[in-house]
Amino acid sequence: MLRAGIGQTPRSLHSTRHFSIATLVWYVRIASVTSAFTHLWIQVENLYSRGARSFAFINIPPIERAPLFIEQGVNTTVAIKASLADYNQQFSRRIAQFRATHRSLDQVVLFDASKVYNVLLDNASTLGLVNATGYCQAYQNGTPSPTAQLAGCAPVSQYL
């Protein structure tokens, strides 16, 4: 499985919950599209040259719906949504180009994480998730098990 963008942001963006939206939009739009795609396709070509013929790619889910961005307001979520839509479209085009220029491929799949996460978020209560747009601070460093429940929080399994 190959993914682009998720987990490939600078450490400085992970070190704080608050940073300039201009910084993130710049990173998603410029650095991710140029740098992440360049590095990703170097890896893909390397795998292909070593005999890989089946590839599964995952696009970026709707992170504008994450608590971090919701807290920053509508302007932030609108900007992130537009940038990610552009990014995911470019990602799809790169995959199509890869298919077109490598005729000996067996299977190339793009898993649409964006679509799946939107369905999950849009139907959270039906799926038994008590909190799809927030978080419990007690869980910020993880939990000892997938069924843990810490004081003041719903069970971790009920969060998306």
Rosetta blueprint (number, residue, H / E / L):
1 M L
2 L E
3 R E
4 A L
5 G L
6 I L
7 G L
8 Q L
9 T L
10 P L
11 R H
12 S H
13 L H
14 H H
15 S L
16 T L
17 R L
18 H L
19 F L
20 S L
21 I H
22 A H
23 T H
24 L H
25 V H
26 W H
27 Y H
28 V H
29 R H
30 I H
31 A H
32 S H
33 V H
34 T H
35 S H
36 A H
37 F H
38 T H
39 H H
40 L H
41 W H
42 I H
43 Q H
44 V H
45 E H
46 N H
47 L H
48 Y H
49 S H
50 R L
51 G L
52 A L
53 R L
54 S E
55 F E
56 A E
57 F E
58 I E
59 N L
60 I L
61 P L
62 P L
63 I H
64 E H
65 R H
66 A L
67 P H
68 L H
69 F H
70 I H
71 E L
72 Q L
73 G L
74 V H
75 N H
76 T H
77 T H
78 V H
79 A H
80 I H
81 K H
82 A H
83 S H
84 L H
85 A H
86 D H
87 Y H
88 N H
89 Q H
90 Q H
91 F H
92 S H
93 R H
94 R H
95 I H
96 A H
97 Q H
98 F H
99 R H
100 A H
101 T H
102 H L
103 R L
104 S L
105 L L
106 D L
107 Q E
108 V E
109 V E
110 L E
111 F E
112 D L
113 A H
114 S H
115 K H
116 V H
117 Y H
118 N H
119 V H
120 L H
121 L H
122 D H
123 N L
124 A L
125 S L
126 T L
127 L L
128 G L
129 L L
130 V L
131 N E
132 A L
133 T L
134 G L
135 Y L
136 C L
137 Q H
138 A H
139 Y H
140 Q L
141 N L
142 G L
143 T L
144 P L
145 S L
146 P L
147 T L
148 A L
149 Q L
150 L L
151 A L
152 G L
153 C L
154 A L
155 P L
156 V H
157 S H
158 Q H
159 Y E
160 L L
